[in-house]
Amino acid sequence: MDHGPTTAKWQEPKDQKTKAGYGKFLRPKTFYDIFMEEQGIPVYREIGVRRVQDLPLKPWKRMGGNGTFIQLLGTEGLWGCYVVEVPGAGALNAERHLYEEMVLVVEGRGSTEVWTEGNGKKLTFEWQRGSLFSIPINAHHRIVNATRSPALLLAGTTAPNAMNLYSNTDFIFNCPYSFKDRFDPTDDYYKPREEISPDPLRGLAMRQTNIIPDIISCELPLDNRRSPGYRRIEPHMTGNNFYLWIGQHENGRYSKAHAHGSAAVLICLTGKGYTYTWPATLGQTPWKDGKGELVKRQDYEPVGMVSAAPMGGNWFHAHFGTSKESLRLTAWFGPNAPGRERGRPGEQHIDYGAIDIKEGGSAVPYYDEDPYLRKEYEATLKQEGIVSRMDDSLYRKP
């Protein structure tokens, strides 16, 4: 919070009709906003991007590679993101930090070394395109490129949460504390674990593993919550609060529209497609109601991104795969997991994004959605030479 010196003079209201304060003002920069600007690399702020591979990169002295920050609309203050290029046959600078970090390998092959303060033992694991791994909070780590070509990494962090709380980068990057409950440097710490169990809150498929060698082609269990044949898994990694999942829609099918607040960013892994998103205040049928111009659209292919609720508040959104390949996505939320919103402990809660509106949730049944969605989708598939698998029965009220 900005409580620095000011030259302005306080003026108390002189009557009972005048209100104190400016009334209107510009939103101030957060500590994390200022930190990003000081790094000397671009800060990308939009609803999404078709491919992160196309974003401009500039030399990032602190990291030792080229990079750019990605702060999609609606994620401000909730979690941070960046892409960084690891030099060919080189490495990024070793670092540690008091925030969580998830890394998706966009391009390249290499290894990562991880160790703790006062412990000379280093754990080393290898990664490739499609690998997803987590760096334990405040553990030293160094990322090494194994090839002569640059590698590209996409990272999600809780840096905004930590920096906006402590407002001190020296503490964030130089604190000697070791989180022994988060990182035990045993030889199997980065051994992939494929066992599936129900997550303790919502009972959805979960893998407790600190690395997944290939999230592009890994097996996903059947889920059915978003579309017929939908598959999904939640990786829980290094004791993080950073929440994410990996999901897949069968080709020729699209998700139900559903609403929730800001935080979720979807990242395309396979196939191609687009997302429509609109404020819940516009209702379930914005085109039918003459408000289609207020709906936002983002097209993507691997590795593109879109903010599901880009302007704060609840937004409806739906995701459409438009290729012969299944649309596989990973969704990153930072430390803002659905079902873990603020509330009284023990209070009854529901998986609202997967439950239809008529049953108390926020999902729109296909038979109640805006007719424009199906009409446009089927026209797009026809242009691509793909057969729609959205059966007529999905659009009939039970």
FENZI-V316130 format. One record per residue. N is the residue number from 1. RES is the residue in three letters. PHI is phi in radians with two decimals (none if undefined). D_CENTER is the distance of its C-alpha to the mean C-alpha in Angstrom with 1 decimal. Layout:
((N;RES;PHI;D_CENTER) (N;RES;PHI;D_CENTER))
This chain:
((1;MET;none;25.4) (2;ASP;-1.53;27.9) (3;HIS;-2.18;31.4) (4;GLY;-1.29;33.0) (5;PRO;-1.15;36.5) (6;THR;-2.42;37.4) (7;THR;-1.69;40.5) (8;ALA;-1.21;40.2) (9;LYS;-1.90;42.8) (10;TRP;-1.14;42.1) (11;GLN;-2.20;44.0) (12;GLU;-1.40;44.8) (13;PRO;-0.97;45.3) (14;LYS;-1.69;49.1) (15;ASP;-2.61;49.3) (16;GLN;-1.50;47.7) (17;LYS;-1.74;46.1) (18;THR;-1.45;44.2) (19;LYS;-1.73;40.7) (20;ALA;-1.28;39.5) (21;GLY;1.56;36.7) (22;TYR;-1.47;35.5) (23;GLY;1.44;33.9) (24;LYS;-2.03;31.6) (25;PHE;-2.78;29.7) (26;LEU;-1.48;26.9) (27;ARG;-1.09;23.7) (28;PRO;-1.35;24.0) (29;LYS;-1.28;21.8) (30;THR;-1.47;20.1) (31;PHE;-1.03;20.9) (32;TYR;-1.20;17.5) (33;ASP;-1.01;18.2) (34;ILE;-1.15;21.6) (35;PHE;-1.02;20.4) (36;MET;-1.06;18.2) (37;GLU;-1.09;21.3) (38;GLU;-1.22;23.6) (39;GLN;-1.33;21.9) (40;GLY;1.35;23.5) (41;ILE;-2.08;20.7) (42;PRO;-1.10;19.1) (43;VAL;-2.12;16.4) (44;TYR;-1.62;14.7) (45;ARG;-2.25;14.2) (46;GLU;-2.65;13.9) (47;ILE;-1.23;12.4) (48;GLY;-3.10;11.1) (49;VAL;-2.62;12.9) (50;ARG;-1.13;14.9) (51;ARG;-2.61;14.6) (52;VAL;-1.18;13.2) (53;GLN;-1.08;16.6) (54;ASP;-1.66;18.4) (55;LEU;-1.24;17.2) (56;PRO;-1.22;20.1) (57;LEU;-2.07;20.2) (58;LYS;-2.32;22.7) (59;PRO;-0.99;24.2) (60;TRP;-2.04;22.4) (61;LYS;-1.03;25.3) (62;ARG;-1.10;23.5) (63;MET;-1.60;21.5) (64;GLY;1.50;24.3) (65;GLY;-2.55;22.5) (66;ASN;-1.72;21.3) (67;GLY;-2.75;17.9) (68;THR;-2.66;16.0) (69;PHE;-1.42;13.5) (70;ILE;-2.12;10.6) (71;GLN;-2.16;10.3) (72;LEU;-1.12;9.4) (73;LEU;-1.02;11.7) (74;GLY;1.71;11.0) (75;THR;-1.75;8.7) (76;GLU;-0.98;11.9) (77;GLY;1.38;13.0) (78;LEU;-1.61;10.1) (79;TRP;-2.96;8.2) (80;GLY;-2.03;8.9) (81;CYS;-2.69;8.2) (82;TYR;-2.77;11.1) (83;VAL;-1.99;13.0) (84;VAL;-2.44;16.4) (85;GLU;-1.76;19.4) (86;VAL;-1.56;21.5) (87;PRO;-1.00;25.2) (88;GLY;-1.01;27.2) (89;ALA;0.97;29.2) (90;GLY;-2.26;27.8) (91;ALA;-2.65;25.3) (92;LEU;-1.38;23.0) (93;ASN;-1.15;24.6) (94;ALA;-1.13;24.6) (95;GLU;-2.70;22.7) (96;ARG;-2.55;21.7) (97;HIS;-2.83;19.7) (98;LEU;-1.49;19.4) (99;TYR;-2.63;15.6) (100;GLU;-1.40;13.3) (101;GLU;-2.58;11.7) (102;MET;-1.95;9.9) (103;VAL;-2.28;11.2) (104;LEU;-1.96;11.1) (105;VAL;-1.46;14.5) (106;VAL;-1.43;14.7) (107;GLU;-2.56;18.5) (108;GLY;1.91;21.2) (109;ARG;-2.61;22.6) (110;GLY;-3.08;23.4) (111;SER;-2.55;23.3) (112;THR;-2.30;22.1) (113;GLU;-1.82;24.5) (114;VAL;-2.33;23.7) (115;TRP;-2.69;26.4) (116;THR;-2.06;27.2) (117;GLU;-1.02;29.6) (118;GLY;1.36;33.2) (119;ASN;-2.08;32.5) (120;GLY;-1.30;33.5) (121;LYS;-1.32;32.0) (122;LYS;-1.88;29.1) (123;LEU;-1.63;26.8) (124;THR;-2.21;26.0) (125;PHE;-2.32;23.8) (126;GLU;-1.77;23.3) (127;TRP;-2.46;20.4) (128;GLN;-2.56;20.3) (129;ARG;-0.97;18.3) (130;GLY;1.60;15.6) (131;SER;-1.26;15.8) (132;LEU;-2.20;13.0) (133;PHE;-2.51;14.3) (134;SER;-2.15;14.0) (135;ILE;-1.67;16.3) (136;PRO;-1.04;18.1) (137;ILE;-0.99;18.2) (138;ASN;1.11;21.0) (139;ALA;-1.50;22.2) (140;HIS;-1.11;23.7) (141;HIS;-2.69;22.2) (142;ARG;-2.46;23.2) (143;ILE;-1.84;21.6) (144;VAL;-2.08;24.3) (145;ASN;-1.55;24.6) (146;ALA;-1.63;27.1) (147;THR;-2.16;28.0) (148;ARG;-1.39;29.7) (149;SER;-1.60;26.9) (150;PRO;-1.07;23.8) (151;ALA;-1.85;20.6) (152;LEU;-2.10;17.2) (153;LEU;-2.09;14.2) (154;LEU;-1.94;10.5) (155;ALA;-2.12;9.5) (156;GLY;-2.02;7.0) (157;THR;-2.43;9.5) (158;THR;-1.77;11.1) (159;ALA;-1.02;13.6) (160;PRO;-1.04;13.8) (161;ASN;-1.11;14.6) (162;ALA;-1.26;17.3) (163;MET;-1.19;18.6) (164;ASN;-1.26;19.1) (165;LEU;-1.46;20.9) (166;TYR;-1.64;23.2) (167;SER;0.91;23.6) (168;ASN;-2.69;25.0) (169;THR;-1.26;23.6) (170;ASP;-1.10;26.6) (171;PHE;-1.16;25.8) (172;ILE;-1.10;22.1) (173;PHE;-1.74;23.1) (174;ASN;-2.28;26.6) (175;CYS;-1.25;26.7) (176;PRO;-1.46;28.7) (177;TYR;-1.14;27.5) (178;SER;-1.86;26.5) (179;PHE;-1.52;24.4) (180;LYS;-1.16;26.6) (181;ASP;-1.34;25.0) (182;ARG;-1.73;21.7) (183;PHE;-2.39;23.3) (184;ASP;-1.99;26.6) (185;PRO;-1.26;27.5) (186;THR;-1.57;29.1) (187;ASP;-1.10;29.4) (188;ASP;-1.73;27.3) (189;TYR;-1.02;24.3) (190;TYR;-1.83;22.4) (191;LYS;-1.47;24.2) (192;PRO;-1.04;21.9) (193;ARG;-2.03;22.4) (194;GLU;-1.85;22.4) (195;GLU;-1.10;23.8) (196;ILE;-1.89;22.1) (197;SER;-2.42;22.6) (198;PRO;-1.34;21.6) (199;ASP;-1.13;19.1) (200;PRO;-1.18;21.4) (201;LEU;-1.68;20.0) (202;ARG;-1.92;19.4) (203;GLY;1.30;21.1) (204;LEU;-1.54;18.5) (205;ALA;-1.08;18.6) (206;MET;-2.40;17.3) (207;ARG;-2.09;17.9) (208;GLN;-1.66;18.6) (209;THR;-2.62;18.4) (210;ASN;-1.63;17.4) (211;ILE;-2.68;17.1) (212;ILE;-2.11;16.8) (213;PRO;-1.04;19.0) (214;ASP;-2.69;17.7) (215;ILE;-1.45;14.8) (216;ILE;-1.29;16.1) (217;SER;-2.17;19.3) (218;CYS;-1.15;19.1) (219;GLU;-1.19;20.6) (220;LEU;-2.17;18.7) (221;PRO;-1.31;20.8) (222;LEU;-1.14;21.8) (223;ASP;-2.23;19.9) (224;ASN;1.21;21.3) (225;ARG;-1.37;19.3) (226;ARG;-1.79;17.7) (227;SER;-2.78;20.5) (228;PRO;-1.06;23.6) (229;GLY;1.42;23.0) (230;TYR;-1.12;19.2) (231;ARG;-2.11;18.1) (232;ARG;-2.86;15.4) (233;ILE;-2.55;14.8) (234;GLU;-1.90;12.9) (235;PRO;-1.40;13.2) (236;HIS;-1.91;14.3) (237;MET;-2.23;14.8) (238;THR;0.80;17.2) (239;GLY;1.18;17.5) (240;ASN;-1.26;14.1) (241;ASN;-1.64;12.9) (242;PHE;-1.17;9.3) (243;TYR;-1.84;8.3) (244;LEU;-2.74;6.9) (245;TRP;-2.52;9.1) (246;ILE;-2.14;10.8) (247;GLY;-2.38;12.9) (248;GLN;-2.55;15.6) (249;HIS;-1.72;17.9) (250;GLU;-1.11;21.4) (251;ASN;-1.12;22.7) (252;GLY;1.39;24.5) (253;ARG;-2.36;22.5) (254;TYR;-2.36;19.8) (255;SER;-1.39;17.9) (256;LYS;-1.12;19.5) (257;ALA;-1.19;18.4) (258;HIS;-2.65;17.0) (259;ALA;-2.13;16.1) (260;HIS;-2.84;14.1) (261;GLY;-1.39;13.1) (262;SER;-1.23;10.4) (263;ALA;2.45;7.1) (264;ALA;-1.20;5.2) (265;VAL;-2.19;3.8) (266;LEU;-1.69;5.8) (267;ILE;-2.12;7.1) (268;CYS;-1.33;10.9) (269;LEU;-1.89;12.8) (270;THR;-2.44;16.2) (271;GLY;1.33;18.2) (272;LYS;-2.60;17.6) (273;GLY;3.09;17.2) (274;TYR;-2.67;16.2) (275;THR;-2.20;14.6) (276;TYR;-1.80;16.8) (277;THR;-2.50;15.7) (278;TRP;-2.64;18.3) (279;PRO;-1.07;19.3) (280;ALA;-1.06;20.6) (281;THR;-1.16;23.8) (282;LEU;-1.41;24.6) (283;GLY;1.51;25.1) (284;GLN;-1.40;24.5) (285;THR;-2.26;26.6) (286;PRO;-1.14;26.0) (287;TRP;-1.20;27.8) (288;LYS;-1.04;30.6) (289;ASP;-1.60;31.0) (290;GLY;1.35;31.2) (291;LYS;-2.10;27.9) (292;GLY;-1.05;26.1) (293;GLU;-1.20;26.0) (294;LEU;-1.58;23.6) (295;VAL;-1.46;20.9) (296;LYS;-1.81;18.2) (297;ARG;-2.28;17.4) (298;GLN;-2.31;15.1) (299;ASP;-1.61;16.4) (300;TYR;-2.71;14.7) (301;GLU;-2.54;15.7) (302;PRO;-1.10;14.6) (303;VAL;-1.94;12.4) (304;GLY;-1.66;11.4) (305;MET;-2.40;8.4) (306;VAL;-2.60;8.7) (307;SER;-1.49;7.9) (308;ALA;-1.20;9.4) (309;ALA;-2.30;11.5) (310;PRO;-1.41;12.1) (311;MET;-2.25;15.2) (312;GLY;1.39;15.2) (313;GLY;1.33;17.0) (314;ASN;-1.41;16.6) (315;TRP;-2.25;15.9) (316;PHE;-1.35;16.9) (317;HIS;-2.71;14.9) (318;ALA;-2.50;15.9) (319;HIS;-2.12;15.0) (320;PHE;-2.21;17.9) (321;GLY;-1.54;18.7) (322;THR;-2.23;21.6) (323;SER;-2.27;22.7) (324;LYS;-1.23;25.0) (325;GLU;-1.58;22.3) (326;SER;-1.06;19.9) (327;LEU;-1.55;16.5) (328;ARG;-1.87;14.1) (329;LEU;-2.26;10.3) (330;THR;-2.07;7.6) (331;ALA;-1.96;4.9) (332;TRP;-1.95;2.4) (333;PHE;-2.09;4.6) (334;GLY;1.15;6.5) (335;PRO;-1.47;10.1) (336;ASN;-2.29;10.0) (337;ALA;-1.26;10.8) (338;PRO;-1.02;12.6) (339;GLY;1.56;16.3) (340;ARG;-2.00;16.2) (341;GLU;-1.16;16.7) (342;ARG;-1.07;19.8) (343;GLY;2.98;23.1) (344;ARG;-1.31;26.3) (345;PRO;-0.99;26.1) (346;GLY;1.51;27.5) (347;GLU;-1.20;27.0) (348;GLN;-1.09;26.6) (349;HIS;-2.31;23.1) (350;ILE;-2.31;21.9) (351;ASP;-1.42;19.0) (352;TYR;-1.07;19.2) (353;GLY;-1.20;16.5) (354;ALA;-1.85;18.5) (355;ILE;-1.94;21.9) (356;ASP;-1.08;23.9) (357;ILE;-0.98;24.8) (358;LYS;-1.13;28.5) (359;GLU;-1.81;27.7) (360;GLY;1.75;25.9) (361;GLY;-1.67;22.3) (362;SER;-2.24;20.2) (363;ALA;-1.54;20.2) (364;VAL;-1.68;22.7) (365;PRO;-1.03;25.1) (366;TYR;-0.96;25.8) (367;TYR;-1.30;29.4) (368;ASP;-1.92;28.3) (369;GLU;-1.35;25.8) (370;ASP;-1.15;26.8) (371;PRO;-0.99;29.1) (372;TYR;-1.04;27.7) (373;LEU;-1.07;24.5) (374;ARG;-1.19;26.6) (375;LYS;-1.03;29.2) (376;GLU;-1.18;26.9) (377;TYR;-1.07;25.0) (378;GLU;-1.16;28.3) (379;ALA;-1.15;29.7) (380;THR;-1.14;26.8) (381;LEU;-1.07;27.2) (382;LYS;-1.07;30.9) (383;GLN;-1.11;30.5) (384;GLU;-1.54;28.4) (385;GLY;1.30;31.1) (386;ILE;-2.04;29.0) (387;VAL;-1.51;30.4) (388;SER;-1.19;28.5) (389;ARG;-1.95;28.2) (390;MET;-1.53;27.6) (391;ASP;-1.14;30.9) (392;ASP;-0.97;33.0) (393;SER;-1.09;33.1) (394;LEU;-1.16;29.5) (395;TYR;-1.78;30.7) (396;ARG;-1.76;33.8) (397;LYS;-1.14;33.8) (398;PRO;-1.21;34.8))
